[in-house]
Amino acid sequence: MPTCEMCGRTLRPAVRGRPPRYCSRACRARAYRMRVADRSADDAGADVQAQDRVRDRVEDRRVPERDEAGAPEGTLDRPLIVHTAIELADHDGVAAVSMRRIATELRVGVMSLYRYVASREELNDLMVDTVFGERPLPEPGPDGWRAKLELSAREEWALYRDHPWVSHLVAATTRPPIAPNLMAYTDWRMRAVAGHRLDFTTMVQVAIMIGTYLQSAAMPLAHETQAARASRHTRQQWADARQDALHRTMRTARLPMVSEFGSEAFQASEPENIFEFGLHRMLDGVATLLESGKSGR
């Protein structure tokens, strides 16, 4: 019989879905506090902590004991469905999320989910809106348009680090999600450059350009997360294992610049460093635009 990871009490086995880990909310909260206390402050630890917070929120909303009939009347709602989908996406990638998988996790019938979420497209919108809602931008924010835009970019980048799958939902389409919390980032950025003699259309383009850059730069984060999960190797380990093939290619191909590619260049090509480089170049471009507006050119 499974036992509680904290107190050792016997747990009632789950009929379907993920096995329970704790016997009560008190044990679950105690386990969470211990994880937070023991977790290091590096980026990898921060990613795990974000996933654990989502998982704990979902578990807190679940009914501890359900029979084979599924969730008791009144316990299933839209936030529970959305948070379960987010937990699955964080753990297994967004491709693993389906109405059937969510129903299995919650131990309910698939059709019961459609009472709260009309379609997969609506679920995607709600997932994106929820994670952006976890990181609202401050009001009024720092002084100066550049500080504001940089802050908004770093907050969105942090969101993609916590939830790499989000970039797949917002960057792979010209029809963005209907997500007010995502739209709030665009609105905030437009207000950051308002008052600099830009017309409304140009302010829209500045705000969307920043979001588009971040989403595109974050796509490798999502791909790397999937690749690391599938291969159980980091990007550096993958590159080390392919050194012989790389050297053979360099000897036969006419690539005078690429052939100089070494460890320093490899480090510079990491998604985090590309983000930093591109962010500052993009803000430099906005500065040029605003200066030309002031001079009337």
N, C-alpha and C positions, 0 to 999 in steps of 0.2 A: 504494500500500500504506500502511496506517496505521502510524504510528510512535509510540514511547513519548514521552509528554509531558515526561519528564525527561531521558533520555539520547539520544533520537532513534533508538534501534534499531527495526528493522522488526518489527511485530507480526503475529502470525498472525490473519487476520480471523475474527470470530465467525461461526459458521454461523447461529445464531439469537440473539436477545436483544441486550442493550446491547453496543456495541463495547468492547473492552478499551482501557484508557487507559495502562497501564504494563506494562513487560516483566517486572518482578519485584517481590517484596514490598519489596526494598530501595528501589527507585524510588518505590513507592507510599508508603512510610514517609517518605522524603525530601520528597515533595510535600506530605504532610500537615503535616510540621513547618514547611515554608515557609508554608503557608496559615495555620497558627496564629500564626506570627511576624508575618505581614502583616495579620492580621485585626484590625479595630478592636474596642473593648470595648463598643460600643453594642448595643442589643437586637437590631437587625437582623443585626449580625455574629454575635451569639451564636446566633441561630436558624440561620444558615448553618453555623456550626461544629458544632452538634448534628446537622444533617443530614449533614454530611461525616463525622462520627464513625460514624454508622450505616452510611453507604455504604462507608466503609473497612473496617468490621468485616465487612460482607457480602463485599466483594471479597477480603479476606484469607482467608476460608473457602472461596472458590471455587477450583476447580482451574484453573490458568492456561490449559491447552490441553486442549480436549475435542473429540472428533470428533462426527460427526453422530449417533452413537448416544446422545449425552447424557452425563450424569455417570457416571464409572466406578463400579463397585461399591464400596460402603462410604463414598463421599464425601457422599451425601445424608443429612441427618438433620433432626430437628425444629428445633433452634436455627437452622440455616441457612435453613429454610423461613420461620420466624417473622421472622428479621432481614431477609430479602428482602421479606416483606410489609410490614414497618415502613418499609423504605427506599422502597418504592413509595408507601405512604400519605403519607410525609413529602414526597415529590416531586410526586405527582399527586393526593393526596386519597384518603380511604379508599374512595370509590366506585370507584376505579380498581383496587382489589385484588380479584383473583379467582384461583381455583386455576389457571385456564388462563394468566393473566398471569404468575403466579409460575413456572409450569412453563416458559413461554417464556424468562423471565429466566435460569432455571437450566439451560435446554436439556435438559429431561427430559420424559418423558411425563406427562400430567396425572394418570393413575391411580396413578403411582408415589408421588405426594404423599400419597395416602390411606393408605399404609402407616404414615405418621408422624402425620398429622393427620386425624381421622375426619370432620370437617365444617367448614363455614365458621364455625359458631358456636364450635366449639372453637378455631379459628384466632383469632377475635376475642378470646376469653378469654386466649389465650397472648400475643397482641400487647399487650393491656392489662397483663397481669401482668409482661411484660418491661419495658415503659417505666416502670411504677411501681417495678420492682426497680432501675432506674437511680438512683432517688432515695430510698433508705431513710432513715427518720427516725432521728435519733440517740438513743442511750440513755445516760443517762436524759433528756437534753434539758435545756433551761433551767429555772430555778426558777420556780415559779408557774404556775397553770393558764392564765392569759391569755397569757403568753409562749409556752407550749407550743402552745396552739391557734393563735396567730398564726403561729408557725414552721411548723406543719403546713400551714396555709393557703397560706403563701407558697411552700412547696416544691411543693405540688400545682399552684398557679397557674403556677409556672415550668415544670412538666411540660407543662401545656397550651400554654404559649408555644412550647416546643420541638416538641411534637407536637399541633397544633391539632385533628387528626382524632379524638383520644382522647375528647373531649367528646361526639362523636356516638355513640360506642359505650357510654358509661356514663350519659349523661343522657337519651337518647331511649328509655329502657325502665324499667319497674318491676321488671324481672328482671335485677339487676346481674350482671356477668361473674363467673364462678368464677375469681377471681384472688387468690391468697393475699397478694401484695404490695399490692394495693388494699385488701384486708380489713385489712391491718396498719395502715393509716392510721386506720380506724375504731377498731380496738382501742387504738391509741396515744392517740387523742382521748378515748376513754372512760376510760382510766387517768389522763388529765390532769385530769379533773373528779371522779375517785373520791375519797372521803373528805370530800365536802362535803354530806353528808346527802341526796343524790339517790338515788332508787330506780333499780334497774337499767334499767327501761324508759325513764326520763327520760334517763339517760346515753346510751342507744342513740339516742334522738331528738336529743340535742345533737350527737352525732358525725355522724349522718346529715344533719342540717340543714346543718352546715358543708359537708360534701361536696356536697350537693345545690345549695347556693348557688354554690359554686365551679364546678360543672359547668354550671349555667345561665348564670353570668356569662361562662364561657369559650366558649359557643356562638357569640357574635358574632365571637370571634377566628377560629374555624373558617370562618364564613361570609365574613369579610373576606379571609382567605387565599385562599379559592376565587374571590371576586369580583375581587381584585387580580390573580390568575393569569389569569382569563378576560379581563378588560378591560385589564390592564396599566396601571391607574390606582390611585392611593392613594385612601383615603376622602376626604381633603381635596380632591384633584383632582376626584373625583366630585361633591362638594358644590359646588365652585366652578363646575363646568359646569352646574349646575342652579339657579343663583342666580336667573335670570330667571323660571323656572317657580315657584320658591319665593315670590318677591315677588308674582307674580300671584295665587297662592293666598292670601297674606296679605291682599291687598286685597279679596278677595271673601268669605273665610271669617270667621266670628266667633270668633277665637282671640286674646283679649286678652293672655294670658300667653305663648303660643307666638310671637306676633308680636314679642315682645321678645327672641327667641332670636338671639344674636349669636355672635361668635367665641369669647368666653369660655365661653358655655354649650356651644358645639360641642365645645370642648376638654374640658369637664367630662363630656361624654357619651361620651368615648373609653372603650373597654373597661377599660383600665388604671385610669382614674380612678373608674369605677363600681365596680371591684373594691375599690379602696382605701376608698371611701366605705362600701360595703356591709359590708366586713370589720369596720370599727371599730364600726358600728352594731350588727352582729350580736354582737360580743363585749360591747358594752355591755348588750345584752339578756341574755346569759348571766350577766353580773355581777349583774344584778337578780335573776335566778332563783336564783343561789347565795346572795345576801343574804337573800332571802325564805325559803330553806331554813334558814339559820342562825337566823333570828328565829322560826321555827316557824309562819310564815304560810302 
